[in-house]
Amino acid sequence: MADKRVLLAAPRGYCAGVDRAVRTVELALAKWGAPVYVRKQIVHNRHVVASLTALGAVFVAEISDVPRGAVCVFSAHGVSPTVRTAAAARGLKVVDATCPLVTKVHNEAKRFAKAGLPILLIGHAGHEEVEGTMGEVPGGFMLIEKPEDGDALDLPTAAPVGWLTQTTLSVDETRDTVARLRERFPNLVDPPSEDLCYATQNRQAAVRELAKQADVVIVVGSANSSNSVRLVEVALAGGIRAAYRVDDATEINPLWLTNANTVGVTSGASVPDRLVTGVLERLIELGWPQAVEDRVVTETLSFTLPSEVR
């Protein structure tokens, strides 16, 4: 193992929006006591959900599952106005942990709608963030999941059309999708500012650097975490031999590392550091050396907590 290396991507793990959301649930439990209800998973990581459940958080599918008058936290992925109305009708004490960058996309959608523009939303069907954003303008969105989806849209090609994106997509794929849309709709109207979140872009940039140096990349993150899945895709697109997503160290298959000289490790934006530490410790157990951090950029952004829990 003398010539073996483990490279640890930086930045990795929690972004400002995830940190804010998790702390919001913890502070709500400290303020009001258990149970505190959370609509959907607060963030897409099963270990985080399990930890908060142990503290007294109760995760539910819909507002109708929350007892009347209870404390309810909205997840980082955001909700539609319909959900807010349903919460008010049940007299819930709402604490909104929506990531401010998701809220920004919601506001851009309302501005496009006010201007009378049809809106193309680049994202994944069924994702909670997409459902919340599309709920801001019912019937006003057309979902674009892949570049060719815009080819068959029944819209005047010369008319102005607005576009927005889910915040956790692949930077490269989103760029290609927008370019293809602009070929068909030359008057495509850009959002006022970048929709892909800073953390998504930074983590993808970091994994691209890993892919240049490593033979295998291990991405820590849950299967329903869009940004974690995208990291695997970005690594593979970078030409790496293999990339694997694991929820934690127990899922590492030593055979993945056969004939590898350099292993890269990173994690999605909803992954706590302890899970990455567990992966690095497992690699040491398998005979690999201590990891060396490969930093692309230093993140300093933080978000103010919701007023209810400050």
Secondary structure as GFF3:
##gff-version 3
##sequence-region A 1 310
A	DSSP	beta_strand	5	10	.	.	.	ID=ss1
A	DSSP	alpha_helix	16	32	.	.	.	ID=ss2
A	DSSP	beta_strand	36	39	.	.	.	ID=ss3
A	DSSP	alpha_helix	46	55	.	.	.	ID=ss4
A	DSSP	beta_strand	57	60	.	.	.	ID=ss5
A	DSSP	three_ten_helix	63	65	.	.	.	ID=ss6
A	DSSP	beta_strand	71	74	.	.	.	ID=ss7
A	DSSP	alpha_helix	81	89	.	.	.	ID=ss8
A	DSSP	beta_strand	93	96	.	.	.	ID=ss9
A	DSSP	alpha_helix	100	114	.	.	.	ID=ss10
A	DSSP	beta_strand	119	122	.	.	.	ID=ss11
A	DSSP	alpha_helix	128	134	.	.	.	ID=ss12
A	DSSP	beta_strand	141	144	.	.	.	ID=ss13
A	DSSP	three_ten_helix	147	152	.	.	.	ID=ss14
A	DSSP	beta_strand	161	165	.	.	.	ID=ss15
A	DSSP	alpha_helix	171	184	.	.	.	ID=ss16
A	DSSP	beta_strand	188	189	.	.	.	ID=ss17
A	DSSP	alpha_helix	198	213	.	.	.	ID=ss18
A	DSSP	beta_strand	216	220	.	.	.	ID=ss19
A	DSSP	alpha_helix	226	237	.	.	.	ID=ss20
A	DSSP	beta_strand	242	246	.	.	.	ID=ss21
A	DSSP	three_ten_helix	249	251	.	.	.	ID=ss22
A	DSSP	three_ten_helix	254	257	.	.	.	ID=ss23
A	DSSP	beta_strand	262	267	.	.	.	ID=ss24
A	DSSP	alpha_helix	273	285	.	.	.	ID=ss25
A	DSSP	beta_strand	292	295	.	.	.	ID=ss26
A	DSSP	three_ten_helix	307	309	.	.	.	ID=ss27
###
